Amino acid sequence: MDAPAGHERNADQIAYWNGPGGQRWAARQAAQDVLLAPVLRLLIDRAKAKPGERILDVGCGCGGTSVALAQQVAPSGFVLGVDISAPMLTYARQIAPQGLPLEFVLADATVHPFDPGTFDVLVSRFGVMFFAEPAVSFANMRRALRPDGRVTFACWREPRENPWLMTALQAVYKHVPKPPSPEPDEPGPFAFASEERVTRILREAGYKDIAMERCDLSLDIAIGQGLEAAVRSALEIGPASRALEGHPPEVFEAAKASVRELLAPLMHGDSLPLGGSIWIVTARS
């Protein structure tokens, strides 16, 4: 499968998102879009995209955010979705409605030669925490923005503030060893949890008027479809899925049983709402 040329330090992420990891996310995306709908609503509200604007959606994944933004800026605006994952962009192109002012490009935003000064807004839903040298990446993306262009992105706060992702992991750790704790600056879902770090990165990359808004959420990991859907949500992608990678099927099945046992008492009818917490980050170029 094709993979983009990229910054050498992003090679591991490019390999992951073009391998089985990216394929799992693409297969899971329809459910994830339902699960993360509260995040999309917040992001769209804070981005304040207007008809006619040109928007750069970084780490666009399977395209749900890009489509929503394109519907806002149509007919005279334009959205460019950028991602390193060929499997996810294949899905994005399949679900994008015909006639929207929307294109997708397989590229690493750290090094992609964007046309200078051509976008009004840079947006991302959980797509900017995976750069090995984020200040370099954001500097390259800033060149794509017009003077005084806007930035709005969502990133996860600390793991302890996101039980929707971490609860099942405790059950999985009964069956597999805990991995070493990641380095504070290591790329990953929680790499932008620190307000100080995010602010420093954006300042180094040349941005101004940086603000970070804490938004607490309730996320239904069962998406209204019952306990088995909640178990699938917990194990198909995310930290629990990564913890089980490379282990034999019997270990996976044992962990699955433990996750089911843990989650069952938390059900509310067919839903399983758990807490989540994000930053909505805004800035100007």
C-alpha positions in Angstrom: 0.0 0.0 0.0 1.2 3.5 -0.8 2.6 5.6 2.0 3.7 9.2 1.8 7.2 10.5 1.9 7.7 12.3 5.2 10.0 13.7 7.8 12.4 11.0 8.8 11.4 11.2 12.5 7.8 10.5 11.6 8.6 7.2 9.9 7.2 5.1 12.8 3.9 6.9 12.7 3.7 6.7 8.9 4.3 2.9 9.1 1.7 2.4 11.9 -1.1 4.4 10.2 -0.5 2.6 6.8 -0.4 -0.8 8.4 -2.9 -2.8 10.4 -3.4 0.1 12.8 -4.7 2.4 10.1 -6.8 -0.4 8.7 -8.5 -1.0 12.0 -9.2 2.7 12.4 -10.8 2.8 8.9 -12.9 -0.2 9.7 -14.0 1.3 13.0 -14.6 4.9 11.7 -18.4 4.9 11.3 -18.8 4.0 14.9 -16.1 6.4 16.0 -17.8 9.3 14.2 -21.0 8.6 16.3 -19.0 8.3 19.5 -17.0 11.5 18.9 -19.9 13.6 17.6 -19.8 15.8 20.7 -16.2 16.7 19.8 -17.0 17.5 16.2 -19.8 19.8 17.3 -17.5 21.7 19.6 -14.8 21.9 17.0 -17.1 23.2 14.3 -18.5 25.7 16.7 -15.1 27.1 17.7 -13.7 27.1 14.2 -16.4 29.4 13.0 -15.9 28.5 9.3 -17.7 30.8 6.9 -18.9 30.3 3.3 -16.1 31.0 0.9 -13.2 30.3 3.3 -10.4 27.9 2.5 -9.7 25.3 5.3 -6.8 23.0 5.9 -7.8 19.9 7.9 -4.7 18.3 9.3 -4.7 14.6 10.2 -8.1 14.4 8.6 -8.3 10.6 8.9 -11.4 9.2 7.5 -12.8 12.6 6.5 -15.7 13.2 8.8 -14.5 16.6 9.9 -13.5 17.6 6.4 -16.9 16.8 5.0 -18.6 18.8 7.8 -16.4 21.8 7.2 -16.8 21.6 3.4 -20.6 21.7 3.9 -20.1 25.0 5.9 -17.8 26.7 3.4 -19.6 25.6 0.2 -20.1 26.5 -2.5 -17.3 29.0 -3.0 -15.0 27.8 -0.3 -12.6 24.8 -0.2 -11.4 22.1 2.2 -8.1 20.2 1.8 -7.8 17.2 4.1 -4.3 16.0 4.7 -3.3 12.7 6.3 -0.5 10.1 6.3 -2.8 7.1 6.3 -3.7 5.7 2.9 -6.3 3.3 4.4 -8.1 6.1 6.1 -8.0 8.4 3.1 -9.5 5.6 0.9 -12.4 5.6 3.4 -12.6 9.4 3.3 -12.9 9.5 -0.5 -15.6 6.8 -0.4 -17.8 8.7 2.1 -17.3 12.3 0.8 -20.5 13.4 -1.0 -20.2 14.4 -4.6 -20.1 18.0 -5.4 -18.5 19.3 -2.2 -15.5 21.6 -2.5 -13.2 19.0 -0.9 -10.0 17.2 -1.8 -7.8 14.8 0.1 -4.0 14.4 -0.1 -1.8 11.7 1.2 1.1 13.6 2.8 3.1 14.4 6.0 2.1 17.9 7.0 5.6 18.4 8.4 7.2 18.5 5.0 4.3 18.9 2.5 5.0 21.9 0.1 1.7 23.7 0.8 1.0 26.7 -1.4 2.0 29.7 0.8 -0.7 31.9 2.3 -3.7 30.1 0.8 -5.8 29.0 3.7 -7.9 30.9 6.1 -8.2 28.3 8.8 -6.2 25.3 10.1 -8.4 22.7 11.8 -7.7 19.3 13.3 -9.7 16.7 15.3 -7.0 14.7 17.1 -4.7 14.8 14.2 -1.7 16.9 15.4 -0.5 14.9 18.5 1.6 12.4 16.4 4.4 14.6 15.1 7.9 13.8 16.3 9.0 17.5 16.0 5.7 19.3 16.4 7.1 22.8 16.3 8.7 22.0 12.9 5.4 20.6 11.7 3.3 23.6 12.9 5.8 26.0 11.3 5.3 24.3 8.0 1.6 24.4 8.4 1.7 28.1 9.3 3.2 28.9 6.0 0.1 27.6 4.4 -2.1 30.1 6.3 -2.8 33.6 5.2 -1.6 36.5 7.5 -3.7 36.4 10.6 -5.1 33.0 9.6 -7.0 31.1 12.4 -6.1 27.8 14.1 -8.6 25.5 15.9 -7.8 22.0 16.9 -8.9 19.4 19.5 -6.5 17.3 21.5 -6.9 15.0 24.5 -6.1 16.1 28.0 -4.4 13.7 30.5 -5.2 10.0 30.5 -6.8 10.2 34.0 -9.3 12.7 32.6 -10.3 10.3 29.9 -11.8 7.1 31.5 -13.7 6.4 28.3 -10.3 5.4 26.9 -8.5 4.1 30.0 -11.1 2.1 32.0 -10.9 -1.0 29.8 -7.1 -0.8 29.8 -7.0 -1.7 33.5 -8.8 -5.0 32.8 -6.4 -5.7 29.9 -3.4 -5.2 32.2 -4.6 -8.3 34.1 -3.4 -10.3 31.1 -0.5 -8.4 29.5 2.3 -6.4 31.1 2.1 -2.7 31.2 4.4 -1.1 28.6 7.0 1.4 29.8 5.6 4.9 30.4 6.0 7.0 27.3 8.4 10.0 27.4 6.6 13.3 27.9 7.3 14.5 24.4 6.6 11.1 22.7 4.0 11.2 19.9 0.7 9.7 20.8 -2.9 10.5 21.8 -1.9 12.3 25.0 1.1 14.1 23.7 -0.7 17.5 23.8 -2.2 17.0 27.3 0.1 19.7 28.8 -1.1 23.2 28.3 2.4 24.5 28.9 3.8 22.2 26.2 1.2 23.1 23.6 1.6 26.8 24.2 5.4 26.5 23.9 5.2 24.5 20.6 2.9 27.0 19.0 4.9 30.0 20.1 8.1 28.3 18.7 6.3 27.8 15.4 5.4 31.5 15.2 1.7 31.5 16.3 0.1 34.2 18.5 -3.1 34.7 20.5 -2.9 31.1 21.8 -5.8 30.0 24.0 -6.8 26.6 25.4 -10.3 25.8 26.5 -11.0 22.8 28.7 -14.1 20.9 27.5 -15.4 17.9 29.6 -17.5 15.4 27.8 -19.6 12.3 28.3 -18.9 9.7 25.6 -21.1 6.7 25.0 -18.6 4.0 24.1 -21.5 1.6 23.4 -23.1 4.2 21.0 -26.5 3.0 22.1 -25.9 -0.6 20.9 -25.4 -2.5 24.2 -22.6 -4.2 26.1 -21.0 -6.1 23.2 -20.7 -2.8 21.3 -19.0 -1.2 24.3 -16.5 -4.1 24.5 -15.7 -3.8 20.8 -15.2 -0.1 21.2 -12.8 -0.7 24.0 -10.7 -3.3 22.2 -10.7 -2.6 18.5 -8.7 0.7 18.7 -7.1 2.8 21.3 -4.7 2.0 24.2 -6.3 -1.3 25.0 -6.0 -2.5 21.4 -2.3 -1.4 21.3 -1.6 -3.2 24.6 -2.9 -6.5 23.1 -1.0 -6.2 19.8 1.2 -9.2 19.2 -0.4 -11.4 21.9 -1.9 -14.8 21.1 -5.7 -15.2 20.6 -6.2 -16.9 23.9 -4.8 -13.8 25.7 -7.1 -11.6 23.7 -10.1 -13.6 24.6 -9.2 -13.7 28.3 -8.8 -9.9 28.2 -12.0 -9.5 26.4 -13.8 -11.5 29.1 -12.3 -9.2 31.8 -13.3 -6.1 29.9 -16.9 -7.3 29.6 -17.0 -8.1 33.3 -15.7 -4.7 34.2 -18.0 -2.8 31.8 -21.2 -4.7 32.5 -22.1 -2.9 35.8 -21.5 0.5 34.2 -24.2 0.1 31.5 -27.2 2.4 31.5 -29.6 0.5 29.3 -27.9 0.1 25.9 -25.5 3.0 26.6 -22.2 3.2 28.5 -21.4 6.9 29.1 -17.8 7.5 30.4 -16.0 10.8 30.9 -13.7 12.4 28.4 -11.8 15.7 28.4 -10.2 17.7 25.6 -8.5 20.9 24.9 -9.9 23.1 22.2 -6.9 25.1 21.1 -7.1 28.3 19.2 -4.4 30.6 17.8 -3.5 32.9 14.9 -0.7 32.7 12.4 
